[in-house]
Amino acid sequence: GAVVSQHPSWVICKSGTSVKIECRSLDFQATTMFWYRQFPKQSLMLMATSNEGSKATYEQGVEKDKFLINHASLTLSTLTVTSAHPEDSSFYICSARDPIAGENSPLHFGNGTRLTVT
Amino acid sequence: GQNIDQPTEMTATEGAIVQINCTYQTSGFNGLFWYQQHAGEAPTFLSYNVLDGLEEKGRFSSFLSRSKGYSYLLLKELQMKDSASYLCAVRDSNYQLIWGAGTKLIIKP
């Protein structure tokens, strides 16, 4: 089945620094990847849709200059949290759908990245 | 607005059966998904319904009624490892996924 790999699994950083999270589709090519954020005991919140070779589409209320997304290849998307603040501490999860499997195929998720900003 | 409702938490006994309900109001409908999410982990796909009726996959079954905007996930022969959150998600007319807040299922021995 389709596999999505996300790295790192967890990261602790100081306020003001930047953190990069990588998301890779291992056995399929993903022209589109989705970045979610999940706070404790809450549901997934879509932050942005990453499009290979073009600009990402951000959801309302998500700062594009703070959450930089780059989708440079068909198998890799990166999310960079710039000038991180403690309120950015959250669980970040990427996902993708195998386009060959069709529109009805499910999203496959990376294992998530637990970000803690001190 | 678009909305998905599911119970916040449910408790069941090992070996028993539990039904987790999900009701939705969305702009259009292009399928409903159920995912399982263990604490601190990413969601994993369980089932997909796009037509009315029951889809069975081993111990798990999912039902859909589009006219009622209603689905349920049925878990049989509950095991301790089934303790997790179960997320209902609906794809709307724009093929955007709308997520429920999840139902935390606690299994007791």
Boltz contact constraints between the chains, C-beta under 6 A:
constraints:
  - contact:
      token1: [A, 43]
      token2: [B, 99]
      max_distance: 6.0
  - contact:
      token1: [A, 43]
      token2: [B, 101]
      max_distance: 6.0
  - contact:
      token1: [A, 43]
      token2: [B, 102]
      max_distance: 6.0
  - contact:
      token1: [A, 44]
      token2: [B, 99]
      max_distance: 6.0
  - contact:
      token1: [A, 93]
      token2: [B, 42]
      max_distance: 6.0
  - contact:
      token1: [A, 106]
      token2: [B, 33]
      max_distance: 6.0
  - contact:
      token1: [A, 106]
      token2: [B, 45]
      max_distance: 6.0
  - contact:
      token1: [A, 109]
      token2: [B, 42]
      max_distance: 6.0
  - contact:
      token1: [A, 109]
      token2: [B, 43]
      max_distance: 6.0
  - contact:
      token1: [A, 111]
      token2: [B, 42]
      max_distance: 6.0
  - contact:
      token1: [A, 112]
      token2: [B, 42]
      max_distance: 6.0
